[in-house]
Amino acid sequence: MNCPYCNKEMKKGVVSGDGRSTVIFSEGDKPTKLLDRLDGSGALLSQKRTLSRFTIDACFCKDCRKLIIDTDVK
């Protein structure tokens, strides 16, 4: 995939974490609220999750420092 900002080739990889919680998107700089976390609002639906870790396929541009993931948000 080419970077939409600089048009250079992006590196394929994964974003990963410890799996204790869902990956959440929140708009702006506001932290997610407890009720949103409990009902899954803002959860990234593309994550592959087990009890010990999660992964999300991604592309990274080293020059622009941009990370692109394909997902849907609940």
Secondary structure as GFF3:
##gff-version 3
##sequence-region A 1 74
A	DSSP	beta_strand	11	17	.	.	.	ID=ss1
A	DSSP	alpha_helix	34	39	.	.	.	ID=ss2
A	DSSP	beta_strand	48	49	.	.	.	ID=ss3
A	DSSP	beta_strand	54	61	.	.	.	ID=ss4
A	DSSP	beta_strand	66	68	.	.	.	ID=ss5
###
